[in-house]
Amino acid sequence: MKEDYSSALAALRKALEIEEKHLTSNHLYKAYTYASMTKVFYGLNDYQQCLEYLERAIQITHQNKTPSYPMQSYDRTIELEKNIVQLWWTVDDIEQEITFELHVKTTGWIALGISPAGGMKGADIAIGWVDSSGKSFLEDRFAVGKVTPITDNTTHDWILLHGQERDGWTAIQFKRSFDSCDPMDVPIRSGTNILIYAYGLTDSIMYHEGRRGTRILPLRSYSNQVTDNILDGLDLFDFRFDNLPIPSTDTTYYCKVFKSPNQYSTKRHAIAHEILIDTTHQNLLHHLDLFECNSNEILDDSNLPDGICDNIITQMRMCSSNLATAWAIGADPITLYPKEAGYSIVNFKYFMIKIHYDNPKMMSNLRDSSGIRFYLGNNLRENDLGYLVFGTSSNAASLAIPPNVRRFIVESYCPSEATRNLPSTGVNVVSALPHTHLQDIFKGISINLFVVCLEAFDFDHQFANRLRKPIKIYPGDEFATRCVYNTINKDKITLGGQRTIDEMCSHTFSYYPFVDSLSACMTRIYLIAWKIQMNSSSMIDDLELEHTLRNLTWISQSANQWQTFYNEAQRVVAIFRGGEIESKILPNRPKYKDFKDELYYIGNAFDVMYKRAIADNKPSAVNNN
């Protein structure tokens, strides 16, 4: 029987080789894999069964063919742009490098880059082409901004292997080490990476115009993309805009509150969600945020908040703090929840969708019906999925960032009292989502043994970073969040708030099992500290503080003095527990102790640092002094 199986697999290979000119290699290798695994999973034990599978495998490859196939076998592949851009790659953990093969439907230059935050700035880019004589070229470049990337003259770390042009396609094969130690390169971390690509119409490297894109994926651990049949037949529901007219302005933020469906008599678990992108103007949708509304607020079902976000800021305030998930250009539209947990769907739960529409040409008569879809499992999972939010409150007493500074640090703290009621076995954090607005350039959060660190931040590319493995949070764990802002482009103070021109500083963790004893832990500067700082003879309230801050006159020395105040000012922490808020004055400002023994990354821009305490061999990244 073993001989029959081997013969059948050989027949598959021969049949596929004959048909190779018609097939995409991606599907060939899927067929190979499927043939190999069929015996394991389905007990393939006779020649006829194998031949039947081979026939089906060839049918599959014919149905899914594309015009280009690679030069060799690869472990992974993804279509970056439908029928235009295809990427294959294989990870070599022993040599600590990745071999790529990029195919683009053009006879001009093609480029693939790794971005620290999703945009051009700081991106490490390989640009290649094949000239009229058939000779291949590859250049290592670095993007200093939204201009033509400069040549990396330190070391050349994108290594050309092969190149070819055929049937209107350009294909370049090259390799890159995980970490070249070149300051003009972006390391390929384990976990989430942000790829950017572009291409031209000729070999002259000129502006790509609209021929570009972004993709967010874990290069070193990428598995099969979610296939539709995994979710086929499941109950589902949508939160979706209904033919919404989009203003003819370059940027619009639209917010709408939705109520969970009431057709389910018992609790259900969502096992996945999908971002629904209106294909009519799919480039219009820049990013989408989903918030959970405060369960203690009473909403009028017949008049739920709906409008331009800045115009309904008061009505939507109860839905602006608990960010559940976010999607940005380049991220996969479908997110599967961990198999151990599902997102609880019950009656009387409210959500808010906030969409950023990007309309640079300010076209009129545009409409959109994008949104989000939840897929409900047939059975309840073992655990409920929950969300924890840490950071600063979004008001003037929490965030007051001086103008015209390159680096202003804001830190917030969450003491061990916040986690005292967590289960003794801990909870499992599975993803981390940082959130700020336009001025943030860095974000980090320390959780006892772990530090989540966003080395670079791009407002337009915010997304939930799936951790390689869950992080445990135990009773008594402490948290510290740091955001670093750049306001060199502003001449007025930036305050905390809900508007896009205001600022925020938060981290949202998805975790399981859900507990009602902690949903958020947010800090602000104590009003007495503000009274002293503002040299006020009486106590100052929030409105008076905001008015005073907006009217401050700034000189060059002011920013340094302001940073000192922020470093030393006493904080108040608000701990949200099951609808109740517990306030606590922090007696002393905690201090970071950044240990650098071991380092694990979940993304080239978003890191998780494992830390070991030096004193007493006791895990502690934040000490109260």
N, C-alpha and C positions, 0 to 999 in steps of 0.2 A: 504493500500500500504506500509505503514511503517513496518507492520508485515511481508509482503512478503520480503522486503529488508533485515530485520533482519534474517529471515529464510535462505535467500540466502547466506548471509555473514557467517552464522553458517555452511552452507553446504560447503562453501569454506574452512573454518577452518578444518572441519572434513576430507574433501578430502585431504587436504594438510598434516594433521597429519598422515593419513594412508600411504601417500607416503613419509613421512619425511625421512626415511632411504635412500632414493634415491636423496634427494634434499639438496641444500645449503640453510642454514637459511637466508642468505642474500636475496635470491630470494623469499623465503617464505614471508618475511616481505615486500618486494616490492609488492608482489601479494596482501597481506593484504591491504597495503596502496592504491594500485590501485583500489581495490574493494571499499574501503571506499570513495575514491575521485571520482569514476565514477558517483555516484549519483549526486554529487555536480556539476561536470563539464559538464556532458552529460545528466542530467535530467533522471537518471535511475528511472523508476517508475512502472515496472512490473516484476514479478517473472521470466518470460522466458528470458528477456534481461539479468538479473543478472546471470542466469544459463549459458547463452552463454558466458558471460565474465569469469565465473569461469572456464569453460572448457579451455578457452584461457590462463588464468592465470597459470593453471597447465601445459599447453603445454610450456609456457615460462620457468617455473622453470625446466622442464625436459630438455629443450634445453641448459640451462645454469648451469647444476649441476656440483659441484665439490665434492671431496671425504670427505669433512669435514664440520661440521655444529656446531654452538656454543651451549653453555650450557643454554643460556637464550636469550631473545629478546634484541636487541641493536638498537640504533638510526642510527648508521653510520657504514659503513664497506668499506674496500678497500683491493684489492689484491696487496700485496707488491711485490710478485714475482709469476709469473704465475704458478699455480698448485703446488706451494711450500709453500708460506707464505701468510696467510690471517690474517687481523686484524679487530676486531670489537671494538666499544667503544660507551659509552653513557656519555654525559656531564651532571653533576648535578650542576647548577649554584647556587642553594641554599646552598648545602654543600660545594661548591667550590672544587669539585673533579671530576675525570674521572675514570670510570670503564672500564678496557681494557680486551680483551680476544685475546691472540695471539696463532695462530695455525701454526705449521711448520711440514712439512713432514720429520720427523726424529724421532729417538728414543733417541737422545742425548739432550744436553742442548740447550736452545733457549734464545735469548736475544732481548730486545727492549730498545732503549735509546733515550734521547733527547740531541741533540748536539747544542752548542752555535753557531757553524759556519759551520757545515757539516762534519767535520772530527772527529777523535777519541778524540783529546785533549780537555779536559774540559767537556766531555760528561757524563751525568747522566744515568746510565744503570741498568736495572733490568735483572738478569740472573736466569732462572728457569729450573728445570728438575723434572722428575718423576722417582723414583728408581724402582728396580725390584719388590719391595713389593707393589708398588702402592702409596707410600708416596710422596707428593709434596714438593718442596723446592723453595724458591725465595730469592735471595740475592740482596742487594742494593750496587751498586759499582760505582766507579768514575774513569774515564780514565785520567791519567796524561800525556799520549802520546800514541804512537803506541806500547804499551806493554799491558800485561794482566791487566785489570782494577783492582784497589785496592778496598778492602772492605771499605764502608763508615761507619766508627765507630762513627760518630757524632749522627745521628738519622737514624732509618730505616724507609724510607718514601715510598717505594714500598711495598704495603701490599698484601700478598698472600690471595686469597679467595678460589680458588679450582684449581685442576690440574688433568690431566688424560692422559694416553697413550692408543691409540686404532687404530688398523689397520695401524700401521706404522706412526701415527701422534702423536705429543706431543702438548697438549693444556694447557695453563696456564691462569687463570683468576686472575686479580689483580687490585688494584686501587692506585691512586696517587692524592694528593691535588694539586691545581693549583700552590701554592707557599708555600713551606715548611719552608722557611727562613733558610734552611740549606745551608751553604756556599759550600757544595759539591753536591748540587742539582741545576738543571737548571729549573727555573720557566716555567710553561706552560702558555705562554702569549696568550692574545686574538689576533688572526691574525696568521701570518706565523710561523710555527714551523718546525724544521728539525729533522726528525726521522731517526735513524740508527737501523739496525737489523743485527743479525748474528746467526749462529747455528753451532753446532758440531755434530759429528757422535756418540759420547759416552757422558756419564754424566760427565766425567772428563773435566774440563774447560781448553782447550788447544787452540792453534791458529786456527782460523776459515778458513784460506786460502781464497779461493774465495767465501765462503759461507757467503756472507754479502751483504748489500745494503743500499741505502739512499733514503728517500722520503721527499719531501718538501710539506707541506700542512698545512692548518689552523685547528688544532685539535678541537678548541672550536667553530668554525663556519663553518665547512666543510659541503658542500651541495652535492647534487648528482654530480657524475662525468659527464663530458660532454659526451653525447651519440652521436653516429654517425649520427642518424637520424636528429639531429638538423641542421647538415650541408649538409645533402643529397640534391642533385640536384642543389646546388649553383655553379656558375662559380668559377673557381679557377685557380691559376697559381703557378708555383714552381720556386724557385732559388735553383739549386741543382748541386752538383758536379757530374761529369760523369765518373764513374769508375776510380776515381783518385788513382794512385799508391801512397802508403804510405811508406815513408822511414823506414828502419829497425833500427830506433833509438828509445830510450825510450820515447822521447817527441818531437812532431812536431806541429808547428803552421802554418796552411795554410790559405792563404787569396785569395779571388777571388771577383772581382767586377762584378755586374750584372746590366743590364738595365731593367727598368720596361717594361712590354709588351705593344706593340703599337696597339693591335687589338681593343682596346676600344676607340671609337670616342669621348665619353664624360667621365667626371669624374665618378669614381665608388668608393664605400666605402667598404673596407675590414672590416668584422665584427669579424674575428678571424684569428689566425695563428696557424699552427701546425709544430712542429719540426719533420722532416722526418729522422728517424734513420735507416740506412742500417742494416737490420737484419742479414746480412752475418757475420758481426763482430760487433755486437751492443755494446760490451764492449770497443771497440776501441774509440768511440766518448766520450770524457770526458766533454767538454762543447762547446757551440756555441754562438758567439756574432753576432748580426746584427747591422750594422752601416748605417746611412744615409750619403751620400756623399754631400759635399758642392755644392750647386746648381750653384755657380758662377764659378766653375772650368769647363774647357772644356776638355772633355774626347774623345778619339778616339774609336768609337764603334767597330772598327775592331781589336783593340789591347788593350782591357781592362786589367788592372793589374791582374795578376794570377800567384801565386807562393808561395814559402816558405816566410812567412811574413817578416822575417828579411832581406831576399834577395831583396825584392821589396819595402823597406820602403819609398824610395823617391817617387815612383809612387803612392803609396797608401796613402800618407800623407793627401790628401784632404778628405779621407774617414775614418779617424781614430779618429775623435773627437766626433762626434754625435752618441753616442751609443743609439740605439732605443730599443733593447730588448736583453735579454740573457737567455740562458738555460743551466743548469748543471745537472749532474747525480742526479736523484731523483725527479726532477721537472716534473709536468704533461706536456706531449708533446703539449696539446692543450690549447690555451689561448683565451678566449672569451673577446672581448672588451666591455666596458660598453654600455648598450642599448642606452644611450643618444648620442653616438658618434661612428664614423667609421674612419678608417685610409684611408686617401685620396690616391687613385691610379690614377696617371696621366701619360701621355707620358713624356719622357725625364727626368725621375727620376732615380737616380743611388743608388745602395746599395752595401755594401760589407759584405760578410760572412767571419768570422774568426773562424776557428775550431781548438780546441786543441785535438790532437790525443794522446792517452795514450797507449803505446806499451811496457810495462815493460819487456816482454820476448824477445823484439827486433826481432819479427818474420818478415820474409821476404815474398814477393809476396802477400802482402795485398792490397786490393783496397776498395774504399769507394764511395758511391753515396748518402751521407746524404745531408740535406739541410733544407729549410723552405718552407711552403706552405701557401698562403693567400687565404681565402675564401671571396668571394665578395657577399654582400647582393643584393637582388633584387631591393631595393629602397635605395635612399640616406637617411642617418640619419640626425637628426637635426643639429648636430655639427661635425666638423672635429676634429680628435684626433691630438694633437701636442706633441712635446717633448721640455723640457727645461733642459739645462745643466748648472750646477754651479760647481765651484771648482777652481783649479789652472791650468794654461796653462802647457802643457807637454813639457817643455824645461828646460835647466840648470838654467836659470834666475828665474824659479819658484820653482823648487825642486832640492835641493842640500843637501842630507842627509848624515851626517858623518857616518863612519864605526864604528862597535863595540859599539853600544849604544842600551840599552834596550827600550828606549822610547824617540822618537824625534817628536815634535809636529809641524805641519804645518797648518796654518790657512789662509783662503782666505775670501774675503768680497765682497759683492755686494751691492752698495748703493741704496737708494730709487729712484734715478734718473733712474735706470734700468727699474723699473716697472711703470714709470709715465704714459705710454701710454696704460696700460692694461685697459680693459673696467671697468667702475665704479662698475658694478655688480660682478667683479672679474672673475677668472678662477678656474676650479675645478681640483685639482690634484688627480689622482686615483691610481697611483703606483709610487714607488720610487726604483731606481736601483743604488746602490753604485758600484763604479768601481775603483780598484787599481790593483797593481801587487803583487809581492811576499813578500814585506816587511811590508805591512800594517797589523796592529793588531786591529785597532779601527777606526771608521768613524762616524762623526756626522754632521748634518746640521741644523741650526736654521733658522726658517722662521717666524719672528715676534712671533706669538702665538705658533708656533710649533717647536719642535726640533726632527729631525729624527736622531736616534742614533743606530749605529751598534756596539754593545758591544764587539763582537768578529768577526773576519773576516777571511775567508778562500778563497784564490784565486781560488781554484778548485770548489767552490760552490757559484758562483755569480748568482743572479737571481733577477727579478723584484718583489718587495713586494707589493701586492695589499692591499691598505688601507681598513680598515673596512668601512669607509665612506669618501667621498671626502673632501679634505682640500681646503679651499678658499685662494687664493692669490689675494690681492687687490692692486690698485695703491698706491705707496709709501711704500710698504713692502720692507724690507731689508733682506739680507741673509748672513749667516756666515757658512763656512764649515771648519771642523777640521778633519785632518787625523793624526793618531799616528803610527809611524813606529818603527820597531825593526830590527836593522842591526847587532845583536850580532854575526851573522854567516858570516860577511863580513869584509874584511880588506882594502877595497877600497871604495871611495865615490860612492853613488848611485845618479844618476841625472835623471831629468825628461826626458821622451822620449817615443817612440812608441814601442821599443823592450821589450820583456818580462823581461829582466834583468834590464831595466830602471823602473822608477816609474811614477804613475799617481795619481791623487786625484780628483774624480769628482762624482757628483750625477746627475742622469738623472730622471726627472719627466715626466710621461705621464699625459696629462691634456686635458681638453676641456672647451670652444671652442678654436680652434687654432687661434692664433694672429700672425701677421707678425712683430710686434713691438719688440719682444724679443725671441731669440732662445738660447742664451747662455750668460753667464756672468762669465768671467774668470780673475783671477788676477795673477800677477807676482811681484817680487820685482823690484823696480825702479833701473835702471842702475846706477844712481848717487849714490844710496845707496851701490851698489856693488863696485863702484869706490872707495868709502871711505873705505869699508870693506877690499878690496884687496890692499889698500894703493897705488893706482895707481895715477900717476901724470897727466894722461889724461883719457879721456872717454874710456870706455871699451865696445866692441861690443859682441854680443852673442857668436861668434866663439872663440874669444880670452878668454872670460869668461869660456867657457867650457874647453878649453885647460888648463887654469890656475887651475881650480878646480880639474881636473883629476890628476894634478901633485902636489897637496898639500900633505904635510907631517903632519900626525896626531899624537898628543900626548893626554894623558888622559884628560888634561884640555881643549883641543880644542873643544870637543863636547859641554861643558857647555857654552863656549864663543860663539859657533855657534848658540846654542839655544837662547841665549840672543839677538844676531843679528837678528834672525828670528822673535823674539817676538817684536822687536822695529823697524825693517826696514820699510821704507815707501813703499807702494804698488801702482801699476798701474793697473787699471781695464779696461778690454776690453769688451764692451757691443755689442753684435751682434744683429743687427736689420735689418731684410729684406735684407740681403746680404751686408749691410754696417756695418763697425766697428767703434764704438765711443769709444775713449780712454779718461780716466779720472784719474788724480792723486788723490789718497786719502790723504787728508791733515793730518789726524790722524788715528791711528790704533784703530778700534772699539773695544769695550770691551763686553764680554759675561756677561749677568746677568741671571744666571740659577735659575729660580724659581721652587720650588718643591711642589707647592700646590696640583696639580692633575697630575696623570700619566696614560696615555693610551698606551697600547702596541699593535703593529701590528706584533710582532714576538718575540720569546725568544732571538733572536740576533739582531733584528732590531726594534727599538722602536720609537714611536711618543709621545713626551711629550707635554702635554698641559700646558701652562704657563700663570700665571696671573701676571701682573705688580703690584708692590707694590706702587710705586709712582704715584699719580694722577689717579689710576685705569685705566691706559692707557696701552694697550697691546704693549709691546716692549721687545723683547729678546735681541736686539742688540742696544746699545746706542753709539753714537759718542761722545767721550769726547775730 
